[in-house]
């Protein structure tokens, strides 16, 4: 993680469902236009929404693959344990022109409900959702949203996985099964970037291996297994009893616990990289992932696994250094970087020859190549104004990632983020994907490098370190920022990730773009480097390779082990007199006669070789030891003269580092020959010896001067750190003041919201009072029922019909007795809920009162059904009027039937309203045939006479009566008859003539007698 590029994703917000989706989850809901019959999958979807358990799934699992490779889906779901608490969203490649059969197919493989996704469906645990054809899919706050297929640009799986990573964070799981192409690869990267799980089917077991092969090639998958093994592994990941937390690795005093220190020490010994100053929560999350992968609950068991398995240490190291990156990550950020580089080159680089760039934490190289392409484009665009070369250093601590970066071969799906113009200009298409062209590859030098442990690159014009600092502690971030300031030229650009900042170093950097975190280094002197960089930096790489570091003498190895190491080395070199010392000169082991070269001074007992060495070696031995420690190899000082009383010995001083985890050195004294006696050496030899001693003194003095300079720099650095701490305290005080102001602002907003709520409550209370008074004043007995027939509300008048009290609210209506002579009330209410058709019927109470009962569906403002309304309207008055009308009709009918002459009652259209029995007898027709018939159509048109039509029309129109009008009728079974008629209008209460009384008298016999007797009868 030291040099990886990733962004912490937090998804702790509580998920809330859309109101419409929540309404759809109520039992018995329906809309007015809901069809009576639905496809099986949609009915099942409605069932899911209505009966799903109210809870959040442990994780949301996105499953991508080809719709044609059903074998992988079937093996996955058949191997999945039941009641996992997970939600599954299947996103296959579907033909938009055909109806999807995936829900029906998957339902055969699992006991979980399987449904096609509807827009706005909230995911529930132990449910499977399948994307419908012709759509792309996203998720927000745990709710699935259907989108236009074109928005996914042909990568439906990537689109959903990226949305899933943003929404669920570490609770997101991506599963790639058999399929063609490389869809899903970028989605896997997004999920891993948000600390989710990535599982890939083994390409060897896939029917179409290209999709899982592309995903597995990223190296980010937690496991690559056959489909039937992926489900149990996923279950073991998710259902582990508990997850680790940062507090699990903290002592009571807040310091790292012993297990965490042991784990980090094992990683350091194995890889040479120290992670102790990384964020504790990040380290714990990675350790927890590895423990879940091995189904380990106890940290002690996992520690033993690390001690026994070097591969697991390497795997944990790889998890610590997550290599998640991409080309032109945040395109707008690179556009702004290019603009700032152009401005810097044109403004500050009048005689620019080399553009020095350092990309720290380059991972697999995408970021470094992106910067190289931007600089190459700038070089071409500014060729007429500025000519410069580019030296671009890209570093990381992960050797495997660097190897991939050096090769420069990337999958085809980079076309998803790299523009077509850049793809054609800077990449070559190979069978395995796109490879960076040599002109860009040659611009970048990749090197294994620790950003805070190795000496930095210097005199930089641009330094890119994106999304790496977020993993480090605040102390280490401040240290690295001082390194960056030291490495950059004045005015050089620092390009950080969107979630990072340059900290409180206001004088060191000033912001050029606050959104994309592009800074320019100030003109002031750089912050001093710590000792780790200024002096020991040159040997940092050596210590990481050999495992050497400075330790106190008390931490030395066991003497027996040291003796064995020393003897092995001595036997290989003929075992001359020798001692084993530590870097401070403390003697650990002695072998052979060393008295000629080391002596004990008077007055005290010493074990330090630097103080015991004789005069001829007093300056040579410390210098040789320091050189051996610095260079990491054997140092030989030949032909040294050692005075041993009257004798002088000529020896070779050899200092050789011993292999091992701790720094020890073997000092050998190898003589050239026997002892020499006689006079002392010639003067020239003495002068030469004095010159050599003077040179060693000068070197020692120079070393002391450098040590003093280092100490001064350390004191200066400490002072600056104190100033920084003071600024941080001031900044904290300012933040507290800002927080106070924000709290005051928030309090004012809460007061405003409270006032708005009070107003809304008042309006709701007023509306409630208005509705109550309206219902009470309407005089209609009303009861409101829910979908389950429970009583929600009723008006006071309902007690005359149904025996209700206030305590009955919430009880089913079936538990209450009704004061009605009607036994089908419950059946009618249920029928209205099913058919959504209003029902009206007259019912009578046991007291004899009549009511009009109206049962209608209860519709919400969104046109959803939420129960029924049963209203009873008193119709006693109407019933009385009906009785009076029936009595009046019976009376009128009796009067008419009492008359011996035929009589008809006509309406304004000359239709028969009523007729007496005499007319029925005359025409030989029943009442049903006569009533409502047209007068002129009766008895085959016996009354259809033009003159009669004219006379009756005048009576109806003018209201003038007609009398003594004789007509001839050819009556069936009576033959020709002469009738004297009268027509009298009958006026209503409003004075209008609505009816006409048409009376006939048979005068056939009378006229015959008159004609016989010679009488004249006027017509």
Secondary structure, DSSP 8 states (H G I E B T S, - for coil): -TT---------S-----HHHHHHTSTT--BTT--S---HHHHHHHHHHHH--SS--S-EEEEEEETT-HHHHHHHHHTS-S----EEEEEEE--TTS---HHHHHHTT-SSEEEE--TTEE--TTEEEE--TTEEEEEETTEEEEEEGGGGTT-HHHHHHHHHHHHHGGGEEEEE-S-SSSTTHHHHHHHHHTT-EEEEE-GGG-SS-HHHHHHHTTS--SEEE-HHHHHHHHHHHHT-S----GGGGB-TTSSB-HHHHHHHHHHHHHHS---TTB-HHHHHHHHHHHHHHTT---HHHHHHHHHH-HHHHHHHHHHHS-----TTSSHHHHHHHHHHHHHHHHHH-TT--EEEEEEES-TTSHHHHHHHHHHHHHHHHTTTT---EEEEEEEES-HHHHHHHHHTEE-GGGGGTS-HHHHHHHEEEETTEEEE-HHHHTTEEEEE--TTTS----SEEEEEE-S-GGGB-HHHHHHHHHHHHHHEEEEEEEEE-TT---TT-TTTEEEEETTTTEEEE-SS------HHHHTGGGGHHHHHHH------GGG---HHHHHHHHHHHHHHTT--EEEEEETT-BEEEEES--TTTB---TTS---BHHHHB-GGGTTHHHHHHHHHHHH-S-EEEEEEEEEETTEEEEEEEEEEEE-SSS-EEEEEEEESSS-B-SS---HHHHHHHHHHHHHHHHHHHHHHHHHHHHHHHHHHHHHHHHHHHHHHHHHHHHHHHHHHHHHHHHHHHHHHHHHHHHHHHHHHHHHHHHHHHHHHHHT-EEEEE-TT-BEEEE-GGGGGTB---GGGTTSBGGGS-B-BS-S-HHHHHHHHHHH---EEEEEEBTTS-EEEEEEEEEE-TTSBEEEEEEEEEE-HHHHHHHHHHHHHHHHHHHHHHH-SS-EEEE-TTSBEEEE-HHHHHHHT--HHHHTTSBGGGGGGTTT--HHHHHHHHHHHHH---EEEEEEEEEETTTEEEEEEEEEEEEE-TTS-EEEEEEEEEE-HHHHHHHHHHT-----
